[in-house]
Amino acid sequence: MIRKLSKILIVLLTILLLLIWLCNTVITSAAEGKTFSDTNAISKNNVGLVLGTSKKLIGGLPNPYYTYRIRAALELFQADKIDFILVSGDNGTTYYNEPQTFKNDLVKGGIPEDRIFLDYAGFRTLDSMVRAKAVFGLDSVTVISQQFHNERAIYLGEKKGLVAIGFNAEDIAMEHGLKVHLREYLARVKVFIDLLFKTEPKFYGERVEIKCG
């Protein structure tokens, strides 16, 4: 009996690993040639979409993913490869506001306030990409995050009718970012579950026109 159960567990584990591998491969392949790390190589878009994350890690240390996304957004704007920035993140409580925190640091970095728009309901990458089109009226966008995140966002966006490319913020060495990268594999499986069940964003809301002033 134990031997039979062991065989079943091995088969199930093999299927799970194959599923994870397949989802990862499909998303990586779909985003091939659509993410860039050099401002000279990337084409211009009207809007850059910064995907939110917390500024601090648990324990209060700075979150390097946040720091590198701020740096990438500033670099892209200063290179005149985007005219506006849309920050999409979690604003689930009074005390936690990713978009406003990003905006504060982007303004400190020299980006005019009237060039920054905030999406307070970007609770997940799916929400951010769908709302960029449905709420903010974008047909194309440059996503700003780490490459692994950009690839998933690009895939989701294109499945929802949004043409996307990605500007890659600096990543973290695998030994320090292992937990995030492992979680990414599961997030990529979740992409296909969401698409299968036609998952919608938590909120939509009124349309917002992105324009100067």
C-alpha angles and dihedrals in degrees: 000000000000090000091052092049090049091054091049091050091049091051092048092047091049091051091049093050091047090050092051091047092049095049091047093048094049093051095044092048093047091055095046111132092009101092124071138189097188122071089211091061100046123085122233124265127183093233135036115203114211112201111220132241134160119282093219133044122228103285094037101272118138114269107235092203088062094044093050093048091053089050092048093049091051091048093050093047094047090050088057092240092127132029099198138025125219112195113201120189151120120303095165098143140025090253099047120062116157097176095051092046090053091047092052092054094042090053089049086053091057106266112135115245093235089061093059124080125185131219106195094183101060092121093150136016088254090056092048095052097043093045092048087066103029100040105023096036098233122159094180134019144172110234116214117205140090114313096253089053094044091054092055092044092050091051093049093045094052091048087055096047099263117127107220141179126181136231108205119228115206113282130220123250112266094245090059099035099039094117092053093047093049090049088051091063090057091044089057091055088050089056091067093044089053092048092047092052094036093237114199130209116271090243138014113177135166122336117264120205114216109219139132114280 
